[in-house]
Amino acid sequence: MTLQGGLGPALLPANLHEKPAEGLVATIVYGRPGTPMPPWKQFLSEAEATWIVEKLMTEFPK
């Protein structure tokens, strides 16, 4: 789990800074049809997805 990408783009602050946080949260919660990104709504609440996005956008983990 290096956040450097693999099946999807790297999840680094430099790659995420221009993306709206709400869209990133929606991607986590609902997934992206036609891509390897599954929906996580059965495992995470929207508040938890928001927390993840906030951390990813502020260089967590260091």
C-alpha positions in Angstrom: 0.0 0.0 0.0 2.3 2.7 -1.3 -0.4 4.9 -2.8 1.7 4.9 -6.0 -1.1 3.5 -8.2 -1.5 0.1 -9.8 -4.9 -0.5 -11.1 -5.7 3.2 -10.7 -3.9 6.5 -10.4 -1.5 7.3 -7.6 -3.3 8.6 -4.5 -0.8 11.4 -3.8 -1.7 15.0 -2.7 -0.1 16.4 -5.9 -2.5 14.2 -8.0 -5.5 15.0 -5.9 -5.2 18.7 -5.2 -7.3 19.8 -8.2 -10.0 17.2 -7.7 -13.1 18.2 -5.6 -13.2 16.3 -2.3 -16.9 15.5 -2.8 -16.1 13.7 -6.1 -13.4 11.7 -4.4 -15.7 10.8 -1.5 -18.3 9.7 -4.1 -15.8 7.5 -5.8 -15.0 5.7 -2.6 -18.6 5.3 -1.6 -20.1 4.4 -5.0 -17.1 3.1 -6.9 -16.5 3.7 -10.6 -18.5 1.5 -12.9 -16.4 0.0 -15.7 -13.2 0.3 -13.7 -11.5 -1.8 -11.0 -12.7 0.7 -8.3 -15.5 -1.1 -6.3 -18.1 0.7 -4.2 -17.2 0.6 -0.5 -20.6 1.8 0.9 -21.2 -1.5 2.6 -18.0 -1.1 4.6 -17.6 2.6 5.1 -19.9 5.5 5.9 -19.7 8.7 3.9 -18.2 10.4 7.0 -15.4 7.7 7.0 -14.8 8.2 3.3 -14.6 12.0 3.9 -12.0 11.4 6.5 -9.9 9.2 4.1 -10.0 11.9 1.4 -9.0 14.6 3.9 -6.0 12.5 5.0 -5.0 11.6 1.4 -5.1 15.3 0.5 -2.8 16.3 3.4 0.0 13.8 2.7 -1.1 11.1 5.1 0.7 8.8 5.7 4.1 10.5 5.8 
